[in-house]
């Protein structure tokens, strides 16, 4: 099954092996889930994972490995529909890709994606996603 991971879910899942987002990372590693990204999402992953405050969790070789995995194993899409009016405009690429690819967006910040802006995209918290049977 294909999904989009908001950056907060990716980082949380990589930092804490006991947190619910880590189960999603495990599903990615096991090949039960695969990511869908566009260039903007990949750049955000790159920028966030390289932040100085995260260096205590990831050394640069680990970051390079994670990014290589995302680059090589993800489906890349080109968005043709742009969304405005979100509380944080930096969240737009995630929703736009979810709408374009028609796959769920897993985020820890569902409130950043108001129902009227979702264009039918499924938005789930990590816990909601894991507890649903849709990823089986």
C-alpha positions as protocol buffer text, in pm:
chain_id: "A"
residue {
  index: 1
  type: UNK
  ca { x: 0 y: 0 z: 0 }
}
residue {
  index: 2
  type: UNK
  ca { x: 122 y: 348 z: -81 }
}
residue {
  index: 3
  type: UNK
  ca { x: 114 y: 634 z: 169 }
}
residue {
  index: 4
  type: UNK
  ca { x: 248 y: 981 z: 226 }
}
residue {
  index: 5
  type: UNK
  ca { x: 424 y: 1051 z: 552 }
}
residue {
  index: 6
  type: UNK
  ca { x: 421 y: 1398 z: 693 }
}
residue {
  index: 7
  type: UNK
  ca { x: 772 y: 1484 z: 802 }
}
residue {
  index: 8
  type: UNK
  ca { x: 672 y: 1478 z: 1169 }
}
residue {
  index: 9
  type: UNK
  ca { x: 573 y: 1111 z: 1138 }
}
residue {
  index: 10
  type: UNK
  ca { x: 893 y: 1017 z: 956 }
}
residue {
  index: 11
  type: UNK
  ca { x: 1114 y: 1188 z: 1214 }
}
residue {
  index: 12
  type: UNK
  ca { x: 917 y: 1059 z: 1514 }
}
residue {
  index: 13
  type: UNK
  ca { x: 927 y: 706 z: 1378 }
}
residue {
  index: 14
  type: UNK
  ca { x: 1300 y: 720 z: 1326 }
}
residue {
  index: 15
  type: UNK
  ca { x: 1375 y: 872 z: 1666 }
}
residue {
  index: 16
  type: UNK
  ca { x: 1163 y: 658 z: 1897 }
}
residue {
  index: 17
  type: UNK
  ca { x: 1138 y: 286 z: 1832 }
}
residue {
  index: 18
  type: UNK
  ca { x: 853 y: 258 z: 2084 }
}
residue {
  index: 19
  type: UNK
  ca { x: 630 y: 531 z: 1940 }
}
residue {
  index: 20
  type: UNK
  ca { x: 340 y: 450 z: 1706 }
}
residue {
  index: 21
  type: UNK
  ca { x: 512 y: 621 z: 1408 }
}
residue {
  index: 22
  type: UNK
  ca { x: 792 y: 365 z: 1445 }
}
residue {
  index: 23
  type: UNK
  ca { x: 541 y: 93 z: 1354 }
}
residue {
  index: 24
  type: UNK
  ca { x: 480 y: 277 z: 1027 }
}
residue {
  index: 25
  type: UNK
  ca { x: 856 y: 292 z: 963 }
}
residue {
  index: 26
  type: UNK
  ca { x: 870 y: -84 z: 1034 }
}
residue {
  index: 27
  type: UNK
  ca { x: 595 y: -141 z: 775 }
}
residue {
  index: 28
  type: UNK
  ca { x: 796 y: 63 z: 522 }
}
residue {
  index: 29
  type: UNK
  ca { x: 1110 y: -139 z: 595 }
}
residue {
  index: 30
  type: UNK
  ca { x: 914 y: -464 z: 562 }
}
residue {
  index: 31
  type: UNK
  ca { x: 778 y: -359 z: 224 }
}
residue {
  index: 32
  type: UNK
  ca { x: 414 y: -357 z: 339 }
}
residue {
  index: 33
  type: UNK
  ca { x: 396 y: 19 z: 277 }
}
residue {
  index: 34
  type: UNK
  ca { x: 570 y: 238 z: 23 }
}
residue {
  index: 35
  type: UNK
  ca { x: 606 y: 613 z: 10 }
}
residue {
  index: 36
  type: UNK
  ca { x: 477 y: 856 z: -247 }
}
residue {
  index: 37
  type: UNK
  ca { x: 666 y: 1185 z: -271 }
}
residue {
  index: 38
  type: UNK
  ca { x: 734 y: 1476 z: -496 }
}
residue {
  index: 39
  type: UNK
  ca { x: 1051 y: 1684 z: -510 }
}
residue {
  index: 40
  type: UNK
  ca { x: 922 y: 1929 z: -249 }
}
residue {
  index: 41
  type: UNK
  ca { x: 853 y: 1654 z: 3 }
}
residue {
  index: 42
  type: UNK
  ca { x: 1192 y: 1496 z: -58 }
}
residue {
  index: 43
  type: UNK
  ca { x: 1363 y: 1834 z: -6 }
}
residue {
  index: 44
  type: UNK
  ca { x: 1172 y: 1883 z: 321 }
}
residue {
  index: 45
  type: UNK
  ca { x: 1280 y: 1539 z: 442 }
}
residue {
  index: 46
  type: UNK
  ca { x: 1638 y: 1627 z: 345 }
}
residue {
  index: 47
  type: UNK
  ca { x: 1631 y: 1967 z: 520 }
}
residue {
  index: 48
  type: UNK
  ca { x: 1462 y: 1845 z: 839 }
}
residue {
  index: 49
  type: UNK
  ca { x: 1675 y: 1532 z: 884 }
}
residue {
  index: 50
  type: UNK
  ca { x: 1988 y: 1746 z: 855 }
}
residue {
  index: 51
  type: UNK
  ca { x: 1885 y: 1998 z: 1122 }
}
residue {
  index: 52
  type: UNK
  ca { x: 2148 y: 2042 z: 1393 }
}
residue {
  index: 53
  type: UNK
  ca { x: 1902 y: 1961 z: 1673 }
}
residue {
  index: 54
  type: UNK
  ca { x: 1844 y: 1617 z: 1520 }
}
residue {
  index: 55
  type: UNK
  ca { x: 2213 y: 1529 z: 1490 }
}
residue {
  index: 56
  type: UNK
  ca { x: 2203 y: 1361 z: 1830 }
}
residue {
  index: 57
  type: UNK
  ca { x: 1960 y: 1108 z: 1680 }
}
residue {
  index: 58
  type: UNK
  ca { x: 2109 y: 1067 z: 1332 }
}
residue {
  index: 59
  type: UNK
  ca { x: 2466 y: 1083 z: 1217 }
}
residue {
  index: 60
  type: UNK
  ca { x: 2521 y: 1200 z: 862 }
}
residue {
  index: 61
  type: UNK
  ca { x: 2570 y: 848 z: 727 }
}
residue {
  index: 62
  type: UNK
  ca { x: 2234 y: 743 z: 874 }
}
residue {
  index: 63
  type: UNK
  ca { x: 2067 y: 1048 z: 718 }
}
residue {
  index: 64
  type: UNK
  ca { x: 2226 y: 966 z: 382 }
}
residue {
  index: 65
  type: UNK
  ca { x: 2103 y: 606 z: 410 }
}
residue {
  index: 66
  type: UNK
  ca { x: 1747 y: 717 z: 496 }
}
residue {
  index: 67
  type: UNK
  ca { x: 1738 y: 965 z: 210 }
}
residue {
  index: 68
  type: UNK
  ca { x: 1881 y: 711 z: -35 }
}
residue {
  index: 69
  type: UNK
  ca { x: 1608 y: 469 z: 70 }
}
residue {
  index: 70
  type: UNK
  ca { x: 1337 y: 731 z: 19 }
}
residue {
  index: 71
  type: UNK
  ca { x: 1485 y: 837 z: -315 }
}
residue {
  index: 72
  type: UNK
  ca { x: 1516 y: 484 z: -451 }
}
residue {
  index: 73
  type: UNK
  ca { x: 1202 y: 319 z: -314 }
}
residue {
  index: 74
  type: UNK
  ca { x: 937 y: 592 z: -336 }
}
residue {
  index: 75
  type: UNK
  ca { x: 697 y: 659 z: -617 }
}
residue {
  index: 76
  type: UNK
  ca { x: 750 y: 1009 z: -750 }
}
residue {
  index: 77
  type: UNK
  ca { x: 453 y: 1215 z: -867 }
}
residue {
  index: 78
  type: UNK
  ca { x: 413 y: 1548 z: -1034 }
}
residue {
  index: 79
  type: UNK
  ca { x: 134 y: 1757 z: -886 }
}
residue {
  index: 80
  type: UNK
  ca { x: -104 y: 1932 z: -1124 }
}
residue {
  index: 81
  type: UNK
  ca { x: -350 y: 2065 z: -866 }
}
residue {
  index: 82
  type: UNK
  ca { x: -233 y: 2317 z: -609 }
}
residue {
  index: 83
  type: UNK
  ca { x: -410 y: 2378 z: -280 }
}
residue {
  index: 84
  type: UNK
  ca { x: -432 y: 2708 z: -98 }
}
residue {
  index: 85
  type: UNK
  ca { x: -584 y: 2814 z: 231 }
}
residue {
  index: 86
  type: UNK
  ca { x: -414 y: 2571 z: 466 }
}
residue {
  index: 87
  type: UNK
  ca { x: -316 y: 2701 z: 813 }
}
residue {
  index: 88
  type: UNK
  ca { x: 49 y: 2630 z: 728 }
}
residue {
  index: 89
  type: UNK
  ca { x: 127 y: 2665 z: 358 }
}
residue {
  index: 90
  type: UNK
  ca { x: 431 y: 2440 z: 400 }
}
residue {
  index: 91
  type: UNK
  ca { x: 188 y: 2150 z: 447 }
}
residue {
  index: 92
  type: UNK
  ca { x: 41 y: 2200 z: 99 }
}
residue {
  index: 93
  type: UNK
  ca { x: 280 y: 1964 z: -85 }
}
residue {
  index: 94
  type: UNK
  ca { x: 176 y: 1671 z: 135 }
}
residue {
  index: 95
  type: UNK
  ca { x: -194 y: 1726 z: 72 }
}
residue {
  index: 96
  type: UNK
  ca { x: -140 y: 1798 z: -297 }
}
residue {
  index: 97
  type: UNK
  ca { x: 49 y: 1471 z: -342 }
}
residue {
  index: 98
  type: UNK
  ca { x: -217 y: 1284 z: -143 }
}
residue {
  index: 99
  type: UNK
  ca { x: -484 y: 1424 z: -374 }
}
residue {
  index: 100
  type: UNK
  ca { x: -281 y: 1358 z: -690 }
}
residue {
  index: 101
  type: UNK
  ca { x: -186 y: 1001 z: -600 }
}
residue {
  index: 102
  type: UNK
  ca { x: -511 y: 921 z: -417 }
}
residue {
  index: 103
  type: UNK
  ca { x: -327 y: 771 z: -120 }
}
residue {
  index: 104
  type: UNK
  ca { x: -358 y: 833 z: 255 }
}
residue {
  index: 105
  type: UNK
  ca { x: -162 y: 1107 z: 425 }
}
residue {
  index: 106
  type: UNK
  ca { x: -37 y: 1008 z: 769 }
}
residue {
  index: 107
  type: UNK
  ca { x: 28 y: 1307 z: 991 }
}
residue {
  index: 108
  type: UNK
  ca { x: 54 y: 1404 z: 1353 }
}
residue {
  index: 109
  type: UNK
  ca { x: -110 y: 1735 z: 1266 }
}
residue {
  index: 110
  type: UNK
  ca { x: -449 y: 1656 z: 1112 }
}
residue {
  index: 111
  type: UNK
  ca { x: -576 y: 1998 z: 1217 }
}
residue {
  index: 112
  type: UNK
  ca { x: -338 y: 2146 z: 959 }
}
residue {
  index: 113
  type: UNK
  ca { x: -554 y: 1986 z: 690 }
}
residue {
  index: 114
  type: UNK
  ca { x: -909 y: 2122 z: 725 }
}
residue {
  index: 115
  type: UNK
  ca { x: -1185 y: 1904 z: 582 }
}
residue {
  index: 116
  type: UNK
  ca { x: -1285 y: 2165 z: 325 }
}
residue {
  index: 117
  type: UNK
  ca { x: -932 y: 2160 z: 175 }
}
residue {
  index: 118
  type: UNK
  ca { x: -880 y: 1783 z: 159 }
}
residue {
  index: 119
  type: UNK
  ca { x: -1012 y: 1720 z: -194 }
}
residue {
  index: 120
  type: UNK
  ca { x: -1125 y: 1379 z: -77 }
}
residue {
  index: 121
  type: UNK
  ca { x: -783 y: 1277 z: 58 }
}
residue {
  index: 122
  type: UNK
  ca { x: -775 y: 1046 z: 358 }
}
residue {
  index: 123
  type: UNK
  ca { x: -591 y: 1201 z: 651 }
}
residue {
  index: 124
  type: UNK
  ca { x: -495 y: 973 z: 940 }
}
residue {
  index: 125
  type: UNK
  ca { x: -293 y: 1003 z: 1255 }
}
residue {
  index: 126
  type: UNK
  ca { x: -33 y: 730 z: 1298 }
}
residue {
  index: 127
  type: UNK
  ca { x: -251 y: 560 z: 1560 }
}
residue {
  index: 128
  type: UNK
  ca { x: -562 y: 577 z: 1339 }
}
residue {
  index: 129
  type: UNK
  ca { x: -370 y: 433 z: 1047 }
}
residue {
  index: 130
  type: UNK
  ca { x: -216 y: 148 z: 1246 }
}
residue {
  index: 131
  type: UNK
  ca { x: -548 y: 58 z: 1407 }
}
residue {
  index: 132
  type: UNK
  ca { x: -726 y: 47 z: 1071 }
}
residue {
  index: 133
  type: UNK
  ca { x: -713 y: -259 z: 852 }
}
residue {
  index: 134
  type: UNK
  ca { x: -647 y: -55 z: 540 }
}
residue {
  index: 135
  type: UNK
  ca { x: -270 y: -117 z: 543 }
}
residue {
  index: 136
  type: UNK
  ca { x: -300 y: -496 z: 568 }
}
